[in-house]
């Protein structure tokens, strides 16, 4: 029988030529191995420390000694990045599954990389493969197959599961409910569930310990790897905190970038909204022509996402580049910059972003953290008590803490920044509702009902809708679907939809667009693959409203 430590040694040999430069990872593997009789493991290590080696070790051990594994990510950009690394280890035993990519149906391959959304659907017996069948049966519009819901649930129940960047599940009560329901399932099924992140707030760790006192908690501290900590602390940079009014922000940020490009060669600029990122990129793309430039956000087709990932990999080898992006850069994207310009965000998101700053051997750099202010010079407030896409109070507390901490090591000394998080609210009734779905083996109706009640996702607060810009329809490229949130979808004019690869006009469509729940039901009833909207699209800029 092979051990986890032996598997880890093999992976270090294949990935790093046998050089084990991360002693804490080796320690985490030993702790998991020693406590393998437990069900839940929490691993916290700094950004850029190589936590994916743990995922690979768990997957390889599960394959050799148990049955299968599922590694779930919050964002597809991270999944694609990790897939390319894992392919060399697992070959055709490796699969991936997310929207429009059915490589591992029902998450059935021995090692499957997936999104947390797809994991949730499969766990509750309504995987993407069978969702329309289950909904139509529940809705009374079909009396045929319910899909393979028991097979779907079993595929998850028989797997060891790794959740990467688990801190993102703490963003809402809905996603926290799913996390705690999944922990219940892991214990009930005697599975291994490994939760990993660089930024797990103490309040969340406390809540997990209260739920399961037997959890194996493995946390990084300086004594594990003094060389790593000292090397990170020796990096020289200033953290500049700047307030910008709406009318001046783009001009000011452009001046910072152009001035910084005289000294720094690898530049990343992060915005909280796609609109701001696209506008800024459009302004600077013809400037400093000696720098390669790339725009990243979530509104690209599947094909162009993959091309962007390839361009990003190539860019890592470039001497000079500018990446303009949104929060898609946060979760595990392996890139490093020496000039980092980012909009303010809640602490965990901000720390994850800054994990892309001086990530490799660079010694010097500069950080600018900016925030938009109102007429009184205070952090601007958007509707629904938000700072753009984030919770306002949490963003304001992060800003307050940054001003108090001033310069600190963004790589290893960020614990105090995470103190902005208070208690995490878990809805016990909501968790128990999810658990009851897993206990109801007779039919799948309860899962479908909860799916509609939660507006199309067990995890995300926003329902995602596939759209196709009208210009693409005219060019007969109907497979170029782009995912957008329901809130964004409402801002587009709808010309029609795609059903069975044919365009159906809005007049014939008669679809209820009033709420996510109503829209979702009509999409499934009418087999709508995507909506056709008044947008423009190209592979460089993505989907933009006309």
PyMOL commands that set and color helices and strands:
alter all, ss='L'
color gray80, all
select helices_A, chain A and resi 4-16+23-34+52-65+76-93+105-107+116-123+131-139+149-157+166-170+173-188+202-211+222-224+226-233+249-260+274-284+302-315+327-329+347-354+392-405+415-420+428-439+445-453+470-474+486-489+506-509+516-525
alter helices_A, ss='H'
color red, helices_A
select strands_A, chain A and resi 40-44+68-73+94-97+111-115+159-163+193-197+216-219+236-245+266-270+292-296+321-325+339-343+364-373+386-387+390-391+464-469+482-485+494-499+502-505+528-533+535-538+542-545
alter strands_A, ss='S'
color yellow, strands_A
deselect
rebuild
show_as cartoon
